[in-house]
Amino acid sequence: MRTETEMFDVILQTAKVLQVDAVAMSGSRTNPKAPKDEFQDYDVVYIMEDLDGLIADLAWLDRFGKRLIE
């Protein structure tokens, strides 16, 4: 399993590759008072103009690991 630092690196590197306009994150990881546990996920939003291009080729998702649902 990746560390939090490694995940943030993947998130930001993916944003650069996709040339997104902005990256946002929500959920418990953004709340410093929320208890941390191994089941916390990463609620990431990539903001960009070319949504059609993003969903036409989902190979960029593989940067995050094996997809369980397609």
C-alpha positions, 0 to 999 in steps of 0.5 A: 500500500502507498503512503499518504505522501506517495498518493499525493505525489501520484495525484499531483503528477497525474494532474500534470500529465492530464494538464488539468486546470485545478485539483481539489480534495474533499472528505475526511482527509481534508479535516485535520480533526478527523481520525486517521485509519487505513480505510480512508480514501482519497476524494479527488476532483480534477477540474478541466475543460476537456472532459470528453478527452478524459473519459474517452481514454481511461488509461490514466486511472491505471496510475492509481493501481489496478481498477476493480470496477470498470 
